Amino acid sequence: MNVKDYQSQIETLIPFNNTADFNSMLDKVFFGESNSDKFLIKMEISRITKPCTRIIDLREKVIDITKQYTYFDQTHYLTVGADKALTSAIKLYGEYTIGAYEQVLEYVQTIKQQQSDQATKVAKTAINETLTENIQLNNHRKQAAARMFYVSKIEITFEDGVVHQATTSNISISGLKIKLLEKRSHLDGQLIKVSFTTLSKEYKDKAISDQKINYRLVKQQQEKTGFYLYLNLEDDKPLFVNFIRSFIRSNQHKYKLDVLYYFRLAREKCLKDSTFMAMNCLPIYLNADNNKPILFMLRNAVNKEILNDWRCKNSNQLPFLFSKERLANLLTFAKPKLITTVYSFTYISEGEEFLLSATEEELQQDNLKHLFVEYGRSKSNWRCYHLTLQNYQYQAIKSYELTDIRPQIFSEITHLATLTSIATKEIIKIDTRSEKGNPNLLNKYVHRQNEEGFTPVYDLFPEELRKEERYSYNSAISLKTNDASLTGKIIDFSSSGLKIQLDAAKLISRRSLIKIDFIDLQKISTQFELTNIEYRVISSSPNSVYHLQVASRESYMAMYQFFSVLVAKNPTHFKEIPLKSYKQPVTTRLHEVAEPALSQAFFYVSSQSGRPKISFSSIAEDAKTLKQIFSFGTNNENQNNHIALSNNKLLERLLIAPLRAACTQQEPLNFERTIYVNKIQDDNKKWSIESYLDEDFESQKSKRDFILKHKKLNQLQILHYRLTPIEAPSLKVISSELNVISCYAMHLSKRIEDEMLNINAIIEITDRTEQILGV
């Protein structure tokens, strides 16, 4: 027997050890036990009640503070907890005994084990703090509709004509899970005809009665409850789809619904909506067979800056970046996807503005990269872009209403390009000498054509085309640029923008900062100071007409207050300019066609207990290099590890400090950095990650040496990091999903609200390894 199993009974008998009725108490407590077991118990009690002479010294054995304690003329070195344990033991035994000694040691061992477990837990927590759940933004492609767990007899016919009886396990408008009576292997991918025998008897509907619906076998699997086939609907039969949809809706309270599908879909839709609002890349859709390949572009409030940068001489210049000849050249490098760099700038000559652009491949072929870069980046509007180019054909995933007609222009798409502005100084100088070259050699990169026709630019969120009213008004102004003082007039205004016309022809570069004095308006206002108001040039039109936007918070507040008062006091004098917009495809289709453009890694930042924390992530399945670096140390495909952004206390500089600065300084946040991620293998062949920023290197030379060294080892990954604020995802876009979830699992709907409404920033990661290491 094991006396440890009888510890509580032994403690009951200890006070009676030296009494006359000890044996009778022993028999009562251990009634039914053998005499040999009782003898062992008696011997154990005799042993632990003997006086003990051993001193308990916990110094150097525990991490807690120890003090001297004296009991029965013996001095012990105990922690506060150990002293309490000893006091309790002495009270039980009546003196300091072997049992009391062992009881204190057992307490100490328990505490040490708890401390060890806590340390392990803390270490695991530290590791887990870098893990985030991966919410795939196009996950609905894998499961296009919610399932209802419904059992009904069906008949299935395979391509070889063999007929089987089966039952449905769950149904949806896009697929079936069916259970076969016996396990038999079948050829994946084959078409299977399904007759809903029981359902067609219950519902005399022409959409299902006497119908054989085509499904495709996508998976077969042996499970605990039987052998199952997973089928996707192949037939284009709207009547059947509508029947299944209405059947599920009318029976969702009778049969169990897959609530987790709605939970996953709601989170995906929320994050995707916010990502479309905040994404910095400009999606461009092309037809390589057209003489003018560019078909249309998708715009949001952020990437419209790229469109502004590519306007020159009142013309959109992006169609010439993707001219038929240049696109054909780029496609020769697409195997199957091209990732490269595009450089552009404008210069003014003899009163005329010219835009130049060149891809990495073009400059390498012409051996003019050094000249182009050195000459171009001295210009104020020098730009560097990350360009991707890949094959793409639009295929509608979800079911649309009859009025949501598929746009003809979508059928013409053969390729998708994305253009992302890169503002970090990531070009590594190979030679610090400034080579002198002939700038005339760069004339071949000048955009000389005028745009033919009109290139559509569709808005991903068309209801936000204009956030404030614009009013026509003619009023004199004066303005100062870096090199001139000019006069002109207002054509129209809003709280944050102006449309002006100069009295004399003068070419002002886009993004130029100017200061305006409102000459006429200042005469009628003594309350507001209307001088030196800062604006930035956004775009230009013929006849010296310029579109301006307020360039500082102070200027915005001044003009917002002034124009609000001006319009309010003169309501009949100012006529609002009606909104001009053009017809575009339905927004849900635009969002669907935009999904493949989300090829970066996205991390979503939440505010938790007053501190920012990376809460969710999303990395496209085809972004293999990004998935590789952010799956480091994970075994779960549904998790990403952002240790590449957070090791060496990097997150303080990349996330916490920028957000704190933006909050205190009340300035717009658009934080970009280049991160150098080095993978290291130790002597035990275990891998770890170390990340560095540009400022971590002593000099350009040390950074270049570091890059060249690890380039040879093939252990370096270079990432472009961008942090931008976003509004909390709107719950309106998931109202239907929340309604369903609330009916079955209120805690899940509350969880979604808590998770989504705390998100306030987004991190975009672009892999620039090949583009920089190839320099």
C-alpha positions in Angstrom: 0.0 0.0 0.0 1.0 3.7 -0.4 0.6 5.6 2.8 0.5 8.8 0.8 -3.0 7.8 -0.3 -4.2 7.9 3.4 -2.7 11.3 4.3 -5.9 12.8 5.6 -6.8 9.8 7.8 -3.2 9.8 9.2 -3.5 13.4 10.2 -6.8 12.6 12.0 -4.9 10.0 14.1 -1.8 12.0 15.0 -3.3 13.8 18.0 -4.2 10.4 19.5 -0.8 8.8 19.0 0.1 8.7 22.7 -3.3 8.1 24.1 -4.7 4.8 25.5 -7.5 4.4 22.9 -5.2 4.9 19.9 -5.6 1.3 18.7 -9.4 1.5 18.8 -9.3 4.8 16.9 -7.0 3.2 14.3 -9.5 0.3 13.9 -12.4 2.8 13.4 -10.6 5.0 10.9 -9.3 2.0 8.9 -12.3 -0.3 9.2 -12.1 -3.0 6.6 -8.4 -2.7 6.0 -6.0 -5.7 6.5 -4.0 -6.0 9.7 -0.8 -5.7 7.7 -2.0 -2.4 6.2 -2.9 -1.1 9.7 0.5 -2.1 10.9 2.2 -0.1 8.2 0.0 2.9 9.0 0.9 2.6 12.7 4.6 2.5 11.9 4.3 5.5 9.6 2.6 7.5 12.4 5.2 6.5 14.8 7.9 7.6 12.4 6.5 11.1 11.6 5.7 11.9 15.2 9.3 11.4 16.4 11.1 14.6 17.4 13.4 16.1 14.7 16.8 17.7 15.1 17.2 18.8 11.4 17.4 22.6 10.7 15.5 23.9 7.7 17.7 26.3 5.8 16.1 27.7 2.6 18.8 30.2 1.8 20.1 29.8 -1.7 17.3 27.3 -2.4 14.4 29.6 -3.1 14.0 32.9 -4.8 11.8 34.5 -2.1 13.3 36.4 0.9 14.2 34.2 3.9 14.3 35.2 7.6 15.4 33.6 10.9 12.7 31.8 12.9 13.3 29.9 16.2 11.3 27.0 17.4 12.2 24.7 20.4 15.7 26.3 20.6 16.3 25.6 16.9 16.9 28.4 14.4 15.5 27.9 10.9 15.8 30.1 7.7 12.4 30.2 6.2 10.3 32.2 3.9 7.1 33.8 5.2 5.0 31.0 3.6 7.3 28.3 4.9 7.1 29.7 8.4 3.3 29.5 8.3 3.6 25.9 7.0 5.9 25.0 9.9 3.7 26.7 12.5 0.7 24.8 11.2 2.7 21.5 11.3 3.9 22.1 14.9 0.3 22.8 15.9 -0.7 19.4 14.3 2.1 17.4 15.8 2.4 19.2 19.1 6.2 19.7 18.6 8.8 19.9 15.8 8.8 16.4 14.4 10.0 14.5 11.3 6.5 14.9 9.9 6.6 18.7 10.5 10.0 18.8 8.8 8.7 16.9 5.8 5.6 18.9 5.6 7.6 22.1 5.3 9.8 20.6 2.6 6.7 19.4 0.7 5.3 23.0 0.9 8.5 24.4 -0.5 8.6 21.9 -3.3 5.0 22.7 -4.2 5.8 26.5 -4.3 8.9 25.9 -6.5 6.8 23.8 -8.9 4.2 26.6 -9.1 6.9 29.2 -9.7 8.4 27.0 -12.5 4.9 26.5 -14.0 4.3 30.2 -13.9 7.6 31.0 -15.5 6.8 28.5 -18.3 3.4 30.0 -18.7 4.9 33.5 -18.9 7.4 32.3 -21.5 4.7 30.7 -23.5 2.6 33.9 -23.2 5.5 35.9 -24.4 5.7 33.6 -27.5 2.0 33.7 -27.9 1.9 37.5 -27.9 3.6 37.4 -31.3 1.0 35.0 -32.7 -2.1 36.3 -34.4 -5.1 34.6 -36.0 -4.9 34.7 -39.8 -8.3 35.8 -41.2 -8.1 35.1 -44.9 -9.8 38.0 -46.8 -11.0 35.8 -49.6 -11.9 32.8 -47.4 -15.5 32.7 -48.6 -14.1 31.3 -51.9 -13.5 28.0 -50.0 -17.0 28.0 -48.5 -19.3 30.2 -50.4 -22.5 29.8 -48.3 -23.7 28.8 -44.9 -24.6 25.1 -44.3 -27.7 23.8 -42.7 -27.4 20.3 -41.1 -30.2 18.5 -42.8 -30.6 14.8 -43.5 -32.6 13.7 -46.6 -32.5 10.8 -48.9 -31.0 11.4 -52.4 -29.9 9.5 -55.4 -26.5 10.1 -57.0 -25.2 9.1 -60.5 -21.5 9.0 -61.2 -19.9 9.7 -64.6 -19.7 5.9 -65.3 -23.4 5.6 -64.9 -23.3 3.8 -61.5 -26.2 4.9 -59.2 -25.9 5.0 -55.4 -28.4 5.8 -52.7 -27.2 8.3 -50.2 -28.3 10.9 -47.6 -27.4 14.6 -47.3 -25.4 15.6 -44.2 -25.6 19.3 -44.8 -26.7 21.5 -47.6 -26.1 25.0 -48.8 -26.8 27.1 -52.0 -23.3 26.2 -53.3 -22.7 22.6 -52.2 -23.5 19.4 -50.5 -22.0 17.1 -48.0 -23.4 13.6 -48.5 -23.1 10.3 -46.7 -22.7 7.0 -48.6 -23.9 3.7 -47.3 -20.5 2.1 -47.9 -17.0 3.3 -48.4 -15.9 3.3 -52.1 -13.1 5.4 -53.7 -14.2 7.7 -56.5 -12.4 9.9 -59.0 -12.1 13.4 -57.6 -13.2 16.2 -59.9 -15.9 14.2 -61.7 -19.4 15.5 -62.3 -22.1 13.8 -60.2 -25.8 14.1 -60.9 -28.0 14.5 -57.7 -31.7 13.8 -57.5 -33.3 15.1 -54.3 -35.8 12.2 -54.0 -37.3 12.9 -50.5 -37.2 16.7 -50.8 -38.9 16.7 -54.2 -41.8 14.7 -52.8 -42.3 17.1 -49.9 -42.0 20.2 -52.1 -43.8 20.0 -55.5 -41.5 22.7 -57.0 -40.4 22.6 -60.6 -36.9 23.8 -59.5 -36.3 20.4 -57.8 -38.9 17.9 -59.0 -37.7 15.5 -61.6 -34.4 17.4 -61.8 -30.9 16.0 -61.8 -28.6 18.7 -60.5 -24.9 18.7 -61.5 -22.3 18.8 -58.7 -18.6 18.3 -58.8 -16.8 16.0 -56.4 -14.1 18.0 -54.6 -13.3 15.7 -51.6 -14.0 12.3 -50.1 -13.3 11.5 -46.5 -13.8 8.7 -44.0 -15.1 10.1 -40.7 -16.2 8.6 -37.4 -19.9 8.5 -38.4 -19.3 7.2 -42.0 -17.9 7.9 -45.4 -18.7 11.3 -46.9 -18.4 13.1 -50.2 -18.1 16.9 -50.5 -19.7 18.4 -53.6 -19.7 21.8 -55.2 -22.7 23.0 -57.3 -21.8 23.2 -61.0 -25.2 23.9 -62.6 -26.1 27.5 -63.4 -29.7 27.2 -62.3 -31.0 30.3 -60.5 -34.4 28.7 -59.7 -32.7 25.8 -57.9 -30.4 28.2 -56.0 -33.4 30.3 -55.0 -35.3 27.3 -53.8 -32.5 26.0 -51.6 -32.0 29.6 -50.2 -35.6 29.9 -49.3 -35.7 26.4 -47.9 -32.8 27.2 -45.6 -34.3 30.5 -44.5 -37.7 29.0 -43.7 -36.2 26.0 -41.8 -33.2 27.6 -40.1 -35.0 27.6 -36.7 -36.0 23.9 -37.2 -32.6 22.5 -38.2 -29.2 23.4 -36.9 -27.4 26.2 -38.8 -23.6 26.5 -39.2 -23.3 29.7 -37.0 -19.5 29.5 -37.1 -19.7 30.2 -40.9 -21.5 33.4 -40.2 -19.0 34.3 -37.5 -16.0 33.7 -39.8 -17.7 35.5 -42.7 -18.6 38.5 -40.5 -15.0 39.1 -39.3 -13.7 38.6 -42.9 -16.2 41.1 -44.3 -15.4 43.7 -41.6 -11.7 43.5 -42.1 -11.9 43.4 -45.9 -14.1 46.5 -45.9 -11.5 48.4 -43.8 -8.6 47.1 -45.8 -10.2 48.3 -49.1 -10.6 51.7 -47.4 -7.0 51.8 -46.3 -5.0 50.0 -48.9 -2.2 52.0 -50.5 -1.9 50.0 -53.7 -3.7 51.1 -56.8 -5.3 48.2 -58.7 -5.0 48.5 -62.5 -6.9 46.2 -64.9 -5.4 45.5 -68.3 -6.2 43.8 -71.6 -2.8 42.8 -73.2 -4.5 42.4 -76.6 -5.8 46.0 -76.8 -4.0 48.8 -78.5 -4.7 50.7 -75.2 -4.3 47.9 -72.7 -5.4 49.8 -69.5 -9.1 49.2 -69.0 -9.9 50.8 -65.6 -8.5 51.5 -62.1 -10.0 51.2 -58.6 -9.7 54.2 -56.3 -10.1 54.8 -52.6 -9.3 57.8 -50.4 -5.7 56.7 -49.9 -4.5 55.5 -53.3 -6.0 58.5 -55.2 -2.7 60.2 -54.4 -1.0 57.9 -56.9 -3.5 59.0 -59.5 -2.7 62.6 -58.7 1.0 61.9 -59.1 0.5 60.5 -62.5 -1.4 63.5 -63.9 0.6 65.8 -66.1 -0.6 68.4 -68.7 -4.1 67.7 -67.5 -3.8 64.1 -68.6 -3.7 60.8 -66.9 -0.2 59.4 -67.7 -0.7 55.9 -66.3 -2.0 54.5 -69.7 1.5 55.2 -71.1 3.2 53.2 -68.3 1.1 50.4 -69.6 1.2 51.1 -73.3 1.0 48.1 -75.6 4.8 48.1 -76.3 5.8 48.5 -72.6 3.3 46.0 -71.4 4.5 43.4 -73.9 8.1 44.0 -72.6 7.0 43.6 -69.0 5.1 40.4 -69.7 8.3 38.8 -70.9 9.6 39.0 -67.3 6.3 37.7 -65.8 7.0 34.0 -64.9 4.1 34.0 -64.1 4.1 37.1 -61.8 6.3 40.1 -62.3 7.4 42.1 -59.2 9.5 45.1 -60.0 10.1 48.8 -59.3 8.9 51.8 -61.2 10.6 55.3 -60.9 9.1 58.6 -62.0 9.5 62.3 -61.7 8.5 65.5 -63.6 10.6 68.4 -64.7 9.8 71.8 -66.2 11.4 73.1 -69.4 10.6 76.3 -71.1 7.3 76.6 -69.2 6.1 73.1 -70.0 5.9 70.2 -67.6 7.1 66.7 -68.6 6.7 63.4 -66.8 9.3 60.6 -67.1 8.8 57.0 -65.9 10.9 53.9 -66.2 10.8 50.3 -64.9 13.7 48.5 -63.3 13.9 46.2 -66.4 13.9 49.1 -68.8 16.7 50.9 -67.0 18.8 47.7 -66.7 18.4 47.0 -70.4 19.4 50.5 -71.4 22.2 50.7 -68.7 20.7 54.1 -67.6 19.6 53.4 -64.1 22.3 55.3 -62.3 21.7 58.4 -64.4 17.9 58.2 -64.1 18.0 57.8 -60.3 20.6 60.4 -59.6 19.0 63.0 -61.9 15.4 62.2 -60.9 15.6 62.0 -57.1 16.9 65.5 -56.9 13.4 66.6 -58.0 10.8 67.3 -55.4 8.2 65.0 -57.0 10.6 62.0 -57.4 8.5 58.8 -56.9 9.3 55.1 -56.4 6.7 52.5 -56.8 6.3 48.8 -56.2 4.7 47.2 -59.2 3.2 43.7 -59.5 1.8 42.3 -62.7 0.0 38.9 -63.1 -2.5 37.1 -65.2 -6.1 37.6 -64.1 -9.6 36.6 -65.3 -12.6 37.7 -63.4 -14.9 34.9 -62.1 -17.9 35.8 -60.0 -17.8 33.9 -56.7 -21.0 35.0 -55.1 -24.5 34.9 -56.5 -25.8 38.3 -57.7 -29.3 39.7 -58.2 -30.6 39.8 -61.7 -30.1 43.6 -61.8 -26.5 43.3 -60.8 -25.3 42.6 -64.3 -21.8 41.4 -64.9 -19.9 44.4 -66.5 -18.7 43.7 -70.0 -15.4 45.4 -69.2 -14.7 42.7 -66.6 -14.8 40.1 -69.3 -12.0 41.9 -71.1 -9.5 41.7 -68.3 -6.4 39.6 -69.0 -4.0 41.0 -66.4 -4.0 42.8 -63.0 -1.3 45.3 -62.0 -0.9 47.0 -58.6 1.1 50.1 -58.0 2.2 51.0 -54.5 4.1 54.1 -53.5 7.4 53.5 -51.6 8.7 56.5 -49.7 11.5 54.9 -47.9 15.1 55.5 -49.0 15.8 51.9 -49.9 18.1 52.4 -52.9 21.6 51.2 -51.9 24.3 53.3 -53.5 27.0 51.1 -55.0 29.3 54.0 -55.9 29.2 57.2 -53.8 30.7 59.2 -56.6 28.1 61.3 -58.5 28.6 60.2 -62.1 28.0 62.8 -64.7 25.9 61.7 -67.5 24.0 63.3 -70.3 20.4 64.0 -69.2 19.3 64.0 -72.8 19.7 60.2 -72.8 16.6 60.2 -70.5 14.3 61.7 -73.2 13.3 58.2 -74.3 11.4 57.9 -71.0 9.4 61.1 -71.4 5.6 60.7 -71.8 4.9 62.7 -74.9 1.5 61.3 -75.9 -1.9 62.7 -75.0 -4.4 60.2 -73.5 -6.7 58.8 -76.1 -10.3 58.7 -74.9 -11.2 58.2 -71.2 -9.8 55.7 -68.7 -12.4 54.9 -66.1 -11.5 55.2 -62.5 -14.1 53.4 -60.3 -14.5 54.3 -56.7 -14.5 51.4 -54.2 -16.7 53.5 -51.9 -18.7 55.8 -54.2 -20.8 57.3 -51.5 -17.6 59.0 -50.3 -16.8 60.8 -53.5 -17.3 64.1 -51.7 -17.3 64.6 -48.0 -18.0 68.4 -48.0 -19.9 70.9 -50.0 -18.3 73.0 -52.8 -19.5 76.5 -53.8 -18.8 78.7 -56.8 -17.3 82.0 -55.9 -15.2 84.6 -57.7 -12.7 86.4 -55.4 -9.2 87.9 -55.8 -6.2 86.2 -54.1 -2.5 86.5 -54.1 -0.1 83.6 -53.7 3.5 82.9 -53.1 5.5 79.9 -54.3 9.2 79.2 -53.7 10.3 81.4 -56.6 7.4 83.8 -57.4 4.6 86.0 -56.2 1.4 85.6 -58.2 -2.2 86.9 -58.4 -5.4 85.1 -59.4 -8.9 84.4 -58.4 -11.0 81.7 -56.7 -13.3 79.6 -59.0 -14.8 77.5 -56.3 -14.0 76.5 -52.7 -14.7 74.0 -49.9 -13.6 73.8 -46.3 -10.4 72.0 -47.3 -9.9 72.8 -51.0 -9.7 75.5 -53.6 -10.0 75.7 -57.4 -8.1 78.8 -58.6 -7.0 80.5 -61.8 -3.9 82.5 -62.2 -3.9 85.9 -63.9 -0.7 85.1 -65.7 0.4 81.8 -67.1 2.7 80.1 -64.7 3.5 76.4 -64.3 3.5 75.1 -60.7 4.5 71.5 -60.0 2.2 69.1 -58.3 2.7 68.8 -54.6 4.2 72.2 -54.4 3.5 74.1 -51.2 2.0 77.6 -51.7 0.7 80.3 -49.4 -2.4 82.3 -50.2 -3.7 85.7 -49.1 -7.4 86.1 -49.6 -7.4 89.7 -50.6 -11.1 90.3 -51.2 -12.3 88.1 -48.4 -10.0 89.7 -45.8 -11.7 93.0 -46.5 -15.0 91.7 -45.2 -13.6 89.9 -42.2 -12.0 91.3 -39.1 -12.6 88.1 -37.1 -10.4 85.8 -39.2 -6.8 86.1 -40.3 -6.8 85.1 -44.0 -3.1 85.5 -44.9 -0.4 82.9 -45.4 -2.9 80.0 -45.6 -1.0 76.9 -46.6 -2.2 74.9 -49.6 -0.7 72.1 -51.7 -1.1 71.7 -55.4 -3.1 68.5 -56.2 -3.6 68.8 -60.0 -3.8 71.3 -62.8 -6.2 72.0 -65.7 -5.7 74.2 -68.9 -5.6 78.0 -68.7 -3.5 78.0 -65.5 -6.3 76.5 -63.4 -5.1 74.6 -60.3 -6.8 72.4 -57.7 -5.5 72.9 -54.2 -5.8 71.2 -50.8 -5.2 72.6 -47.4 -1.7 71.6 -46.3 -1.7 72.0 -42.5 -4.1 71.5 -39.6 -3.9 75.2 -38.6 -4.9 76.3 -42.1 -7.7 73.8 -42.3 -9.2 74.9 -39.0 -9.0 78.6 -40.0 -10.6 78.1 -43.4 -13.2 75.6 -42.0 -14.4 78.2 -39.4 -14.3 81.1 -41.9 -16.1 79.4 -44.8 -18.7 77.9 -42.4 -19.5 81.4 -41.1 -19.4 82.9 -44.6 -21.9 80.4 -46.1 -24.2 80.4 -43.0 -24.5 84.3 -43.1 -25.1 84.4 -46.8 -27.2 81.3 -47.7 -28.7 82.8 -50.9 -25.4 84.1 -52.2 -23.6 80.7 -52.4 -24.8 78.0 -54.7 -23.6 74.5 -54.0 -22.0 72.8 -57.0 -23.9 69.6 -57.8 -21.9 66.3 -57.4 -20.6 65.0 -60.7 -20.2 61.3 -61.0 -20.4 58.7 -63.7 -22.0 55.3 -63.8 -19.9 52.5 -62.5 -20.3 48.7 -61.8 -22.1 47.7 -58.6 -19.9 48.1 -55.6 -20.0 44.5 -54.5 -18.6 43.5 -57.9 -15.9 46.1 -57.6 -14.9 44.7 -54.2 -14.8 41.2 -55.6 -12.6 42.2 -58.5 -10.3 44.0 -56.1 -9.6 41.0 -53.9 -6.7 39.7 -55.9 -4.9 43.0 -55.4 -4.6 42.3 -51.7 -1.2 40.6 -52.1 0.5 42.2 -49.2 0.6 41.0 -45.6 -1.8 43.0 -43.4 -1.7 43.2 -39.6 -4.6 44.9 -37.7 -3.8 47.0 -34.6 -6.2 47.2 -31.7 -6.2 49.3 -28.6 -6.2 47.1 -25.6 -5.8 48.5 -22.0 -4.6 51.8 -23.5 -1.8 50.1 -25.5 -1.7 49.2 -29.2 -1.5 45.5 -29.9 -1.5 43.5 -33.2 -4.7 41.6 -33.0 -5.3 40.0 -36.4 -3.5 39.4 -39.6 -4.2 38.4 -43.2 -1.7 37.0 -45.7 -2.8 35.8 -49.1 -2.1 32.2 -49.9 -0.1 33.1 -53.0 2.1 35.5 -51.0 4.6 32.7 -50.3 7.6 34.7 -49.2 5.6 36.7 -46.8 3.8 33.6 -45.5 7.2 32.0 -44.9 8.6 34.8 -42.8 5.4 35.3 -40.8 4.8 31.6 -40.2 8.1 31.3 -38.4 7.7 29.1 -35.3 4.1 28.2 -36.0 2.5 24.9 -36.7 -1.0 26.2 -37.3 -1.8 27.3 -40.8 -4.5 29.6 -39.3 -1.9 31.6 -37.4 0.8 34.1 -38.3 3.8 35.1 -36.2 4.8 38.8 -36.3 8.1 38.2 -34.5 9.9 39.7 -37.5 8.3 43.0 -36.6 8.6 42.8 -32.8 12.0 41.1 -31.9 14.7 43.3 -30.4 12.0 45.6 -29.0 11.3 46.7 -32.6 7.6 47.1 -32.0 8.2 50.1 -29.8 9.7 52.0 -32.7 7.5 50.6 -35.4 4.1 50.8 -33.7 3.9 52.2 -30.2 6.0 55.4 -30.7 4.5 56.4 -34.1 1.0 56.0 -32.7 1.8 58.0 -29.6 3.5 60.8 -31.6 0.5 61.0 -34.0 -1.9 61.2 -31.0 0.1 63.9 -29.1 1.0 66.0 -32.2 -2.4 65.5 -33.8 -0.8 65.0 -37.2 -1.7 62.6 -40.0 0.1 59.2 -39.6 1.7 57.6 -42.6 4.7 55.8 -41.2 7.1 53.9 -43.5 10.2 52.0 -42.8 12.5 49.4 -44.4 13.0 46.3 -42.2 16.0 44.0 -42.7 15.1 40.5 -41.4 18.0 38.1 -40.9 17.5 34.4 -40.2 20.1 32.9 -38.0 20.9 29.2 -37.3 22.8 28.4 -34.0 25.1 25.5 -33.2 22.0 23.3 -32.4 20.6 24.0 -35.8 17.8 26.0 -34.3 16.6 29.1 -36.3 15.9 32.5 -34.9 15.1 36.0 -36.4 16.8 39.3 -35.9 15.3 42.5 -37.5 16.9 45.9 -38.1 16.0 49.3 -39.3 18.1 51.8 -41.3 19.0 53.7 -38.2 20.5 50.6 -36.6 23.4 50.7 -39.0 26.4 53.0 -38.3 26.7 54.1 -41.9 25.5 53.5 -45.4 28.6 51.4 -45.9 28.0 49.2 -42.9 24.4 48.6 -44.1 25.6 47.8 -47.6 28.2 45.3 -46.2 25.5 43.7 -44.0 23.2 43.3 -47.0 25.9 41.9 -49.3 27.1 39.5 -46.7 23.7 38.0 -46.0 22.7 38.2 -49.6 25.3 35.5 -50.3 24.0 33.4 -47.4 20.5 33.7 -48.8 19.2 34.4 -45.3 18.0 38.0 -45.7 14.5 39.2 -46.3 13.8 43.0 -46.8 10.3 44.3 -46.0 8.6 47.6 -46.6 6.6 48.5 -43.6 3.7 51.0 -43.6 1.5 52.0 -40.6 -1.6 54.0 -41.2 -4.7 54.7 -39.0 -8.1 53.4 -40.0 -11.5 53.9 -38.7 -13.0 51.1 -36.7 -14.7 48.6 -39.1 -18.3 49.4 -39.6 -20.7 46.8 -38.2 -23.3 47.9 -40.8 -21.6 45.8 -43.5 -22.2 42.6 -41.3 -25.7 43.5 -40.0 -27.3 40.4 -41.7 -24.6 38.1 -40.3 -24.9 39.6 -36.8 -28.7 39.0 -36.9 -28.2 35.3 -37.6 -25.4 34.9 -35.1 -27.5 36.7 -32.4 -30.3 34.2 -32.8 -28.1 31.2 -32.0 -25.0 32.5 -30.2 -25.2 35.9 -28.6 -21.7 35.6 -27.1 -20.2 35.3 -30.7 -22.0 38.5 -31.8 -20.7 40.3 -28.7 -17.2 39.0 -29.4 -17.2 40.3 -33.0 -18.3 43.8 -31.8 -15.5 43.8 -29.1 -12.9 42.6 -31.6 -13.7 44.9 -34.5 -14.6 48.1 -32.8 -11.2 48.2 -31.1 -9.2 48.2 -34.4 -7.7 51.6 -35.2 -4.7 51.0 -37.4 -3.4 48.8 -40.1 0.1 47.6 -41.0 0.9 46.7 -44.7 4.0 44.6 -45.4 5.4 44.4 -48.9 8.3 42.0 -49.7 11.0 44.1 -51.4 13.8 41.5 -51.1 14.4 40.8 -54.8 14.0 44.4 -55.8 16.6 45.7 -53.3 19.1 42.8 -53.4 19.0 43.0 -57.2 20.2 46.6 -57.1 
